[in-house]
Amino acid sequence: MSENKRLAWNEVAPQGAKALYGIHHYITTGTDLPQELIHLVFLRVSQINGCAHCIDLHTRDLLKSMPLEKVVLVPVWDEVPHLFSEQYRAALAWAEEVTLVSETHASDEAYAAASAAFAPKELVDLTITIAAMNAFNRLGAPFRLPVQAKA
């Protein structure tokens, strides 16, 4: 299989990259969301969107605070509710709803669960987190950003 080298989007549009990285900086330093929760949401959104670079990166980030046995079950979190807190389950459900918004229309049920688990500012910050990861995935996947994983 021939490798099709794609553009380095952040080099071609550095101002756009700076703007997106600014949102990332806000999420990781300017919110009260726990770092583990942020990386959990980043990972789940990236899994849904199929961004290899982001899955690789955020799996590594999440493994710094979460056991491997739990991380590998993130795609099926709803089948193992005992492994994730109520707040984490609400965040994962909301991440799926918002990522698949064209299908889910951000259902009232998911919004109610997320609203019950997060204060208003936290819910807005969580939604910004989800939106930002979707934006990064929509650059990482089409431009085939590399992964650290080795054969």
KAQUITA-V211618 format. One record per residue. N is the residue number from 1. RES is the residue in one small letter. SS is DSSP state (H for helix, E for strand, - for the rest). OMEGA is omega in whole degrees, 0 to 359 (NA if undefined). Layout:
# KAQUITA-V211618
<<N | RES | SS | OMEGA> <N | RES | SS | OMEGA>>
This chain:
# KAQUITA-V211618
<<1 | m | - | 180> <2 | s | - | 180> <3 | e | - | 180> <4 | n | - | 181> <5 | k | - | 181> <6 | r | - | 182> <7 | l | - | 170> <8 | a | - | 189> <9 | w | H | 183> <10 | n | H | 176> <11 | e | H | 180> <12 | v | H | 181> <13 | a | - | 184> <14 | p | H | 179> <15 | q | H | 176> <16 | g | H | 178> <17 | a | H | 180> <18 | k | H | 179> <19 | a | H | 179> <20 | l | H | 178> <21 | y | H | 175> <22 | g | H | 176> <23 | i | H | 178> <24 | h | H | 179> <25 | h | H | 177> <26 | y | H | 182> <27 | i | H | 187> <28 | t | H | 182> <29 | t | H | 187> <30 | g | - | 178> <31 | t | - | 176> <32 | d | - | 179> <33 | l | - | 177> <34 | p | - | 180> <35 | q | H | 181> <36 | e | H | 179> <37 | l | H | 178> <38 | i | H | 182> <39 | h | H | 175> <40 | l | H | 179> <41 | v | H | 177> <42 | f | H | 181> <43 | l | H | 184> <44 | r | H | 178> <45 | v | H | 180> <46 | s | H | 176> <47 | q | H | 180> <48 | i | H | 183> <49 | n | H | 178> <50 | g | - | 178> <51 | c | - | 185> <52 | a | H | 181> <53 | h | H | 183> <54 | c | H | 176> <55 | i | H | 179> <56 | d | H | 183> <57 | l | H | 186> <58 | h | H | 170> <59 | t | H | 178> <60 | r | H | 179> <61 | d | H | 183> <62 | l | H | 179> <63 | l | - | 177> <64 | k | - | 182> <65 | s | - | 184> <66 | m | - | 181> <67 | p | - | 179> <68 | l | H | 182> <69 | e | H | 179> <70 | k | H | 181> <71 | v | H | 182> <72 | v | - | 180> <73 | l | - | 179> <74 | v | H | 180> <75 | p | H | 181> <76 | v | H | 183> <77 | w | H | 183> <78 | d | H | 177> <79 | e | H | 180> <80 | v | - | 186> <81 | p | H | 180> <82 | h | H | 181> <83 | l | H | 185> <84 | f | - | 180> <85 | s | - | 178> <86 | e | H | 180> <87 | q | H | 179> <88 | y | H | 178> <89 | r | H | 177> <90 | a | H | 179> <91 | a | H | 179> <92 | l | H | 178> <93 | a | H | 179> <94 | w | H | 177> <95 | a | H | 179> <96 | e | H | 180> <97 | e | H | 184> <98 | v | H | 179> <99 | t | H | 180> <100 | l | - | 188> <101 | v | H | 179> <102 | s | H | 177> <103 | e | H | 188> <104 | t | H | 186> <105 | h | - | 179> <106 | a | - | 188> <107 | s | - | 178> <108 | d | H | 180> <109 | e | H | 180> <110 | a | H | 178> <111 | y | H | 179> <112 | a | H | 179> <113 | a | H | 180> <114 | a | H | 179> <115 | s | H | 179> <116 | a | H | 185> <117 | a | H | 184> <118 | f | - | 172> <119 | a | - | 182> <120 | p | H | 180> <121 | k | H | 178> <122 | e | H | 180> <123 | l | H | 176> <124 | v | H | 179> <125 | d | H | 176> <126 | l | H | 181> <127 | t | H | 174> <128 | i | H | 178> <129 | t | H | 180> <130 | i | H | 181> <131 | a | H | 180> <132 | a | H | 180> <133 | m | H | 175> <134 | n | H | 178> <135 | a | H | 179> <136 | f | H | 179> <137 | n | H | 182> <138 | r | H | 170> <139 | l | H | 183> <140 | g | H | 182> <141 | a | - | 182> <142 | p | - | 180> <143 | f | - | 175> <144 | r | - | 176> <145 | l | - | 184> <146 | p | - | 176> <147 | v | - | 176> <148 | q | - | 184> <149 | a | - | 180> <150 | k | - | 180> <151 | a | - | NA>>
